Amino acid sequence: MSEDNQAVDTEEKEPKSTTRKKVDNVTKDSAVTVVADSNPKRPSSAAYTRFQAYLDNKDSISNVADCLELGLTMGDIHYDFIHGSITVEGAEVVEYEPKKRGPRAESADEDGTETVADADTAEETAEEMF
């Protein structure tokens, strides 16, 4: 290995961005316009079949409710909006940092198996809530 290659291998990599995207301001009445001319999904996938519903019904889709009636999901609509395959009136993409989660609280039973909570504790907690 040359010295140049070694320098590249030992450089610290920048941490991967944890920024996520989500879509806000989408209602069932929001107008939808299909921008894609062809289906960008993998042909053997369920997403391909659902996306094809956009293309086959381009002229009759007017809002999110129409898309849902065709079998598309809100997840499909959000993904396709973020990736530019459709436009949704009033919708916007918002970037955010997901909340960091701490370790799960677990305890070991007498036999050594780990459990999250036992039934008695869950019942007591439920009774306290009401």
C-alpha positions in Angstrom: 0.0 0.0 0.0 1.4 3.4 -0.9 1.7 6.2 1.6 -1.0 8.1 -0.2 -3.5 5.3 0.3 -2.5 4.9 3.9 -3.3 8.6 4.5 -6.7 8.2 3.1 -7.4 5.0 5.1 -6.5 6.6 8.4 -8.4 9.9 7.9 -11.4 10.3 10.2 -14.7 10.2 8.4 -17.3 12.8 9.1 -20.2 11.4 11.1 -23.2 10.4 9.0 -26.0 13.0 9.2 -28.9 12.0 11.3 -31.2 14.7 9.8 -34.5 13.2 8.7 -37.3 14.6 6.5 -41.0 14.6 7.1 -43.9 16.1 5.3 -46.2 18.6 7.0 -49.6 20.1 6.0 -51.1 17.2 4.1 -54.8 16.6 4.4 -57.2 14.3 2.5 -58.4 17.4 0.7 -54.9 18.5 -0.4 -54.6 18.6 -4.2 -52.3 16.1 -5.8 -50.5 16.4 -9.2 -48.5 13.5 -10.6 -45.2 14.9 -12.0 -43.5 11.6 -12.9 -43.8 10.3 -16.5 -42.7 6.8 -15.6 -42.8 4.5 -12.6 -39.5 5.0 -10.6 -40.1 2.0 -8.4 -38.6 -1.5 -8.7 -41.0 -3.5 -11.0 -41.4 -6.5 -8.8 -42.3 -4.5 -5.7 -45.6 -3.7 -4.1 -44.6 0.0 -4.2 -44.4 -0.3 -8.0 -47.9 -1.6 -8.2 -49.2 1.2 -6.0 -47.3 3.9 -7.9 -48.7 2.6 -11.1 -52.2 3.6 -9.7 -51.0 7.2 -9.9 -50.0 6.8 -13.6 -53.0 4.9 -14.6 -55.4 7.4 -13.0 -53.5 10.6 -13.6 -56.5 12.4 -15.0 -58.9 11.4 -12.3 -56.7 12.0 -9.2 -57.6 15.4 -7.7 -56.6 15.0 -4.0 -55.1 12.8 -1.4 -58.4 11.1 -0.7 -58.5 9.9 -4.3 -55.0 8.4 -3.9 -56.0 6.6 -0.7 -59.0 5.1 -2.5 -56.7 3.8 -5.2 -54.7 1.9 -2.5 -51.9 4.2 -2.0 -50.8 4.9 1.6 -49.9 8.2 3.4 -46.4 6.8 3.5 -46.4 6.4 -0.3 -47.7 10.0 -0.7 -45.1 11.4 1.7 -42.2 9.5 0.1 -43.3 10.4 -3.4 -43.7 14.1 -2.5 -40.2 14.2 -0.9 -38.6 12.6 -3.9 -40.4 14.9 -6.4 -42.7 12.3 -8.1 -45.8 14.2 -7.1 -46.7 17.6 -5.8 -49.2 18.2 -2.9 -50.8 21.5 -2.5 -49.8 23.2 0.7 -47.4 20.4 1.8 -43.8 21.2 2.8 -40.8 19.1 3.6 -39.4 19.7 7.1 -36.0 18.5 8.2 -35.5 17.4 11.8 -33.2 15.7 14.2 -34.8 12.6 15.7 -34.8 12.3 19.5 -32.1 10.1 21.0 -33.5 7.2 22.9 -31.9 5.9 26.0 -31.3 2.3 26.9 -34.4 0.1 27.6 -35.1 -0.7 31.2 -34.8 -4.4 31.6 -34.6 -6.7 34.6 -33.7 -10.3 35.0 -36.1 -12.9 36.3 -35.1 -15.7 38.6 -34.4 -18.0 35.7 -32.1 -15.4 34.2 -34.4 -14.3 31.3 -34.8 -10.6 30.8 -38.2 -9.0 30.8 -39.2 -5.4 30.2 -42.1 -5.4 32.8 -44.2 -8.0 34.6 -47.9 -8.2 34.3 -48.5 -7.0 37.9 -46.5 -3.8 37.4 -48.3 -3.1 34.1 -51.7 -3.5 35.9 -50.7 -1.2 38.7 -49.5 1.4 36.3 -52.7 1.2 34.3 -54.8 1.6 37.5 -52.7 4.6 38.5 -53.4 6.3 35.1 -57.2 6.1 35.6 
